[in-house]
Amino acid sequence: MYLENFKKAIERTEELGLSVPNVEYNGKRYLDSKFLNDLPLLLYRELGAIDHNDLYKNCMAIHYQLKPIFEKIFNIEIYFTLGNAKVNDTYLFKIEESEIIDLLENKVKKPINIHAWLTLPSMEILDFSLVTTYCITNKVQEGMGGVITKHYSELTLGMMYEPMLIGDDFLRKSGGLIETY
């Protein structure tokens, strides 16, 4: 289902007049045990000490910041992915196409109910905030600070991602991204 939704998200992104990265699929797995063992130190080096509330409130900024870092590590293009996410059949983030169109026309004026994560050409997912968001929302400690580093077909605990847009152009055109130089 993920790959099908990812392809639909590419089409949707193009139909909305947003730029789409050149997507190339491959079967190579990037998230091996060496990478996973090195990940905590890498995250600390790149983001510093961040607390759970930082993860909870800043999924777009964190993934936007980490994307070029992982592209350099793997020497591939990684796809900034926006869409819906649910756990155990309950959406933590849910946005409809009509809402996306409205945001493009009227700009972001308040927090939007959309999630950001990174998708590799292998369709492996890197998500640094969903587990913490789930924990804070449901007032549970177990798993707090957890990271999702799996191929979409290996997701467990009723986790499901539904890509709606590919690339970061939506953030620029909707006013959801403010770049400083």
Residue pairs with C-beta under 8 A, 6 or more apart in sequence:
1 160
2 123
2 152
2 153
2 161
2 163
3 25
3 123
3 152
5 83
5 161
5 162
5 163
6 81
6 119
6 123
6 163
6 166
8 163
9 81
9 83
9 163
9 164
9 165
9 166
10 20
10 23
10 166
12 97
12 100
12 164
12 165
13 19
13 20
13 165
13 166
13 167
13 169
13 170
14 20
16 100
16 101
16 104
16 165
16 170
18 165
18 167
18 169
18 170
18 173
19 167
19 169
20 166
20 167
20 169
21 77
21 79
21 166
21 167
22 77
23 79
23 121
23 166
24 77
24 121
25 121
25 122
25 123
26 121
26 122
27 122
28 121
28 122
29 122
29 124
29 151
30 74
30 76
30 120
30 122
30 124
31 120
31 124
31 126
31 149
31 150
31 151
35 73
35 149
36 149
39 147
39 149
42 69
42 73
43 66
43 128
46 65
46 66
46 69
47 62
47 65
47 66
50 62
52 132
52 135
52 136
52 144
52 145
53 136
54 62
55 62
55 128
55 129
55 132
55 133
55 145
56 129
56 132
56 133
56 136
58 129
59 115
59 116
59 117
59 128
59 129
59 130
59 133
60 82
60 116
60 171
60 176
60 177
62 116
62 128
62 129
63 80
63 116
63 117
63 118
63 126
63 127
63 128
63 129
64 80
64 116
64 168
64 171
64 177
66 118
66 126
66 128
67 78
67 80
67 118
70 78
70 118
70 126
71 77
71 78
74 120
76 120
76 121
77 121
78 118
78 119
78 120
78 121
78 126
79 118
79 119
79 120
79 121
79 166
79 167
80 116
80 118
80 166
80 167
80 168
81 116
81 117
81 118
81 119
81 161
81 163
81 165
81 166
82 114
82 115
82 116
82 163
82 164
82 165
82 166
82 170
82 171
83 93
83 95
83 114
83 115
83 161
83 162
83 163
83 164
83 165
84 91
84 93
84 94
84 95
84 114
84 115
84 161
84 162
84 164
85 91
85 92
85 93
85 115
85 117
85 127
85 130
85 159
85 160
85 161
85 162
86 92
86 94
86 158
86 159
86 160
86 162
87 130
87 134
87 157
87 158
87 159
87 160
88 157
88 158
89 158
92 115
92 130
92 133
92 134
92 137
93 113
93 114
93 115
94 113
95 112
95 113
95 114
95 164
97 164
99 112
99 113
100 114
100 164
100 165
100 170
103 112
103 170
103 174
103 176
104 170
104 173
104 174
107 174
107 175
108 174
108 175
108 176
112 176
114 164
115 129
115 130
115 161
116 129
117 125
117 126
117 127
117 130
117 148
117 161
118 125
118 126
118 127
119 125
119 126
119 163
119 166
120 126
122 151
123 151
123 152
123 153
124 149
124 150
124 151
124 152
125 148
125 149
125 150
125 151
125 152
125 155
125 161
126 147
126 148
126 149
127 147
127 148
127 149
127 161
128 147
128 148
130 148
130 159
131 143
131 144
131 145
131 146
131 147
131 148
132 143
132 144
132 145
132 146
134 140
134 143
135 141
135 142
135 143
135 144
135 146
136 144
148 155
148 159
152 161
155 161
168 177
170 176
171 177
172 179
